[in-house]
Amino acid sequence: MVNPSPASFWTQANALLRKNLTYQRKHIWTNVRLILVPLFLCLILLAIQQVLDALMKGVSDMSNCGGNVTLPGGICPIPNPPSLPPMLQIPQHELRSVKTDFFSYKDLPDKLCRETGSCPVTILFTGDKLPLGKALSANIFSTSFVVNSSDLLPTLANNVLGSTEAAGEDNYEDPGIASDLPIYSIQPSCSANSTWPLSLGQIQTAVKCVQGLCLWRNNSVEVNDELFKGSWRGNPAGMPNEIVAAYDLMSTDRKNFNVTIWYNSTYNDEFATGQALKLVRVPRSINLISNAYLKFLKGPGTRILFEFLKEVPKEETKMNQDIASLLGPLFFTWVVLLLFPVILTSLVYEKQERLRIIMKMHGLGDGPYWMISYAYFLTISMLYVISLVGFGSAIGLKYFRRNDYSIQFVFYFIYSNLQISLAFLLSSIFSKVKTVTVIAYILVYGTGLLGSFLFQKMIETQSFPEEWILAMELYPGFSLYRGLYEFSQYASRGNGMKWQDLSDSGMGEVFCIMSVEWFLALIVAYYIDQVFTSGKHPFFFLVNLFKSPSSLPRRPTVQRLDSKRVFIDMDKHDVTQERESVQKLRNEGSTGHAILCDNLKKVYPGRDGNPPKMAVRGLYLSVSSGECFGMLGPNVIYCCVFFAALDDRTPQTVIWNSFGSGFGHMQGYEQSIHEHGRMPAARLALGDANRKGTSSLLRST
């Protein structure tokens, strides 16, 4: 008795799980290599870390430091950092602003001064009140260079000093203070041979006079234009015309001090590869305009002295660089993304080999297929990630140990779901496994390299807009890299990332972006699958909202009907006539017919929890030699096999799992199905590519 009830959800889950496990078993060595890759990378990081620690142990020997503080900012302790005079950042004499064809201002010095090295340094002023600007610019520079060696720093503070060398990464030393480099004293005018010796600790240097030129501009637009064109990239001639600083006095008056300061930020080397950001000499610019305003209000005797810059004392620097935190974002991006080709190729393989269609014919609906497949891939992904984090923690990688495990779990859980959703989405585009494999691995390694050499540089560039970083994180690969980068930064600081740190890092926005993309990708992927694969109407989800859903046009679909509910009138005239004709021909022993079928029946046994299927209740057919014969039916595969059996009469390959009972006759062959259950058939005329799949389908249906 055929049971028409569909298989339960767990029966379908069991069958699909066994199918997935069979596929993975066929690719067992690929899976072994996939699992060994993260473990191998973790072992490499551990080995590099141990070798580096051994090397740094010898380099970090403090026995040679003693009381020597001539290595500021290095590995030696500095209990008493030096006091450094504050200076302005001034350009080299060949880079200073002069008259050019692309500048319309006539108050700049002639460019011949570059040949003699006598070009002044220029400061621009603008604001609402021109008289105030002239008064402040007249008070900004000192008119002479006077120092007292017994009280050096306070007397140096009365002078405006500058250096052509960029500042360092810290204030333990100043690259502009060296024996072979002069320090410049900026004055309204300089006399001939204006050079003075200066002793700063153990360094003997000289102070040279350089003229300071204060120029007025009508508004901030003109100042911005002149500063932009002063860069070699901002003018057609490619000629540098650098300005020391610029001040916008805006609404400043005797009761209100409101100033905007421009400075040259290119000296911090923020775009230099492999270097830390340098400091910029902005504090002295702020002090200059403040003192000029105080002189304007209270007279020349009132000022705020900016005597020195000084770092805090430091202990010895231990060279214990965490390699996992340094290389982790790149390596672990590759490790996590390696699951993407596995999931995507598995889905495309089902599409390429028509396994999805076969599973539908076995009774596996779209809902159970999506739920079971999604849960299977999610389980595999989480086991993969848990093994990675567990193994990395077991061997002592600080990258995993220092960061909160719950944050790591949530991060990897969200991204794994996003990755699976994207795999379902992209599987609807591709139909060949080889093509999708190449593209997937290009995405894996390309994402890691772009993240390390492009995206990370933009994150670390303070002037890069946050909006652009947020836009780049919309690409799932970059959002993954940003999360791994934040883990590495907090691990290298020693305390690791905690839940309270989400608002201070980029991890919070990464969580939001990935969560939204996860649901959107999953919904879009399911919609595309239902419309383009299952043949549903584009607005199928709105059908239940209407009272008459039949009013919506629907695309033709293949529907599975209950074999017990299909009613066939066996007493119709044509059916009765064909049955009588077949029985008569059998009784007469006629040999003039190419095909003769008498009451052929077929019930496919239930497998994998599916109920038996009634394929044929009774088939009566007589086809004369030379007669043109055609067949229509809901299952095109059976029709194709039947025609193929009729077309080619060389009995070389038996692949047709035929009827269970009855009598079948082909010209030259006659067999009782009661005895053997199958009849000889010809080679299937569907092409070699589909023969194996169709044969497998018919055997297992």
C-alpha positions, 0 to 999 in steps of 0.5 A, a space after each residue: 500500500 502506497 503511503 502518500 504522506 510526506 516525510 517528516 522534517 527530521 527524516 528530510 534532515 537526516 537524508 540531507 545530512 547524510 548527503 552532505 557528509 557523503 560529499 565531504 567524505 569524497 573530499 576528505 583530504 581537501 577538508 583535512 588540508 583546510 583544517 590544517 591551514 589555521 593550525 599550521 599558521 598558528 604554529 608558524 606565528 608561535 615559532 616566529 614569536 619564540 625566535 623573536 623573543 630570543 633575539 630581543 632578549 639579547 638586544 634588550 640588554 640594559 647593562 650598557 645603558 648606565 646613566 647614558 640618556 643619549 639614546 632618547 626614545 630607545 630601549 634605555 630608561 630615561 629618568 630625567 628627560 631633557 627640556 627642549 626649546 619650542 620651535 616653529 616649523 619653517 621650510 628650507 630656503 629653496 621651498 619658501 614662498 616667492 612671486 610666481 606666475 600662478 600667484 597674483 600677490 605682489 607682496 611676496 619676495 622675488 624668487 631670486 632670493 632662492 639663489 642667494 638663500 635669503 628668502 624670508 619665511 612668510 606668515 599670513 593673516 586675515 580676519 574681520 578687522 585689518 587694523 587689528 591684524 596689522 597690530 598683532 603682526 607687528 607684535 609677533 616677532 622679537 627684534 633681536 636675539 638675546 640669551 643668558 647662558 645662566 638662565 638659558 631656557 627662559 631667555 630663549 623663550 623671548 625669541 622666536 626659534 625655528 627649524 627646517 627639520 621635522 619633529 620626532 615621534 616624541 619629545 625625548 629628543 628634537 631632530 632639529 637640535 644637532 651640532 651640524 644643523 643651525 637653529 633659526 631666530 625669526 626677526 622682522 629684519 636681519 643684519 649681515 652675519 647674524 649668527 650666534 653660538 648656542 650650547 644646549 647641554 652637550 650639543 654645540 650649535 649655532 643660531 642664524 637670523 631669518 627674516 619673518 614676513 607677515 602678510 595680510 589677505 582679504 579673507 580665508 578663501 584667499 588664504 586657503 587658495 594660497 596654501 593649496 597652491 603653495 604645495 607642489 601638487 597644487 599648482 600647474 608648475 609643480 613648484 613648492 611655495 610653502 608658508 610657515 603658518 596662517 591665522 584667521 582672526 575672525 571676530 577678534 577684538 579687545 573683548 573677544 579672542 577667536 583665532 583659527 590657525 593653519 599649519 602644514 600637516 605633511 611634516 608628520 609623515 602620516 602616509 609614510 610606509 612602516 613609520 610612526 607618525 611624527 609630531 608637528 610644531 604647532 604649540 609654538 604657533 599658538 603661543 605666538 598669536 596669544 602673546 601678540 594679543 596680550 601685547 596688544 591689550 596690555 603692552 610689550 611687558 605682558 606675555 606668557 613664556 613658553 619655556 620648554 617641551 619635556 616628556 615624562 620619565 620612562 622606564 626601559 623599553 622591553 622589545 616584546 613585539 607580539 607577532 600574532 597581533 602584528 600579522 594576525 589581521 592578515 593571516 586570520 582574515 585568510 583563515 576565516 575566509 577559507 570557508 567561503 570557497 568550501 560553502 560556495 562550491 558545495 552549493 554550486 556543485 548541487 546546482 551543476 550536478 542537478 542534485 537540487 532537482 533530484 532532491 526535490 523529486 525525492 520530496 525535499 521542499 525549499 523550506 527544509 532544504 534551506 534550513 537544513 543546509 544553512 544549519 549544516 554550514 553554520 555548524 561546520 563554520 562554528 566548529 572550524 572557528 572554535 578549533 582555531 580560537 581554541 588551538 591558538 589559545 592553547 599554544 599561548 597566542 596573546 591575540 586570542 587569550 587577551 581578548 574577551 572570548 564572548 566578544 570573539 564568539 559573537 564576532 565570528 558567529 555574526 560573520 559566519 552567518 553573513 558568509 553563509 548568506 553571501 554564499 547562498 546569494 552568489 550560488 544563484 549567479 554561478 553554475 560551474 564549480 571550476 569558475 566559482 572556485 577560482 573566483 572565490 579564492 581570488 576574493 579570499 587572498 585579494 581581500 586579505 592583501 587589500 585589507 593589509 596594504 590599503 584598508 589598514 593604512 586608511 584606518 591608521 590615517 587620522 585625516 582620512 574621513 570616517 565616512 569613507 572608512 564606514 563605506 569601505 566596511 560595507 564590503 564584508 571582507 573589509 568589515 571582517 578585517 576591521 574586526 580582526 584589526 581591532 582585536 590585534 590593537 587591543 591585544 597589543 596594548 596588553 589588556 585586550 578588548 572587553 565589552 565596555 570597549 566597543 564604543 571606543 573602537 570600530 567593533 560596534 559599527 562592525 557588528 551593526 554592519 555585518 548583522 544588517 548585511 547578514 539578514 539582507 543577504 539571506 532574504 535576497 538570496 531566498 527571494 532569488 532562489 524562489 523566483 528564478 530557481 523554483 519559478 514562483 511569481 516575483 510577488 509570491 510573498 504578497 499572494 496571501 494578502 489578496 483574497 483571490 490569489 489566482 488573479 496574480 499571473 503565475 509562471 508554470 511550475 512542476 508540482 508533485 501530485 499524490 499518486 493516490 489522488 490522481 484519477 485515471 478513467 480506465 473505462 474510456 473508449 481509447 483506453 479500452 480500445 488500446 487494451 483490447 488491441 494489445 491483448 488480441 495481438 498477444 493472443 495472436 502472437 503478432 510479430 509486426 509490432 515494434 513495441 507491445 506493452 501489456 499491463 505494465 506497472 511500477 511502484 518505486 519503493 520508499 527510501 531514506 524515509 520517503 513513502 513508496 511512489 506509484 509511477 505506473 498503474 497500468 500501461 497498454 501500448 502497441 506501436 507498429 514498425 515505422 509508426 511515429 510515436 510520441 508521449 506526454 507526461 508530467 515527468 520529462 525524464 521518464 519520457 526521455 528514457 522511454 523514447 531513448 529505449 525505443 530509438 536505439 535497439 543495440 542492447 549494450 547498456 542496461 540502465 532502465 530501472 523498468 516496470 515491476 510487473 506486466 509484459 514488455 515486448 520490443 522487436 527482437 526481445 520479449 520478456 515477462 516482467 514478473 520474472 526479472 523485474 527489468 527489461 533490456 533497453 538501449 543506450 540512453 540517447 541523452 548524451 554522456 554528460 547526463 547519462 550517469 545523473 539520469 541513471 542514478 536518478 531513476 535508480 534512486 527515485 
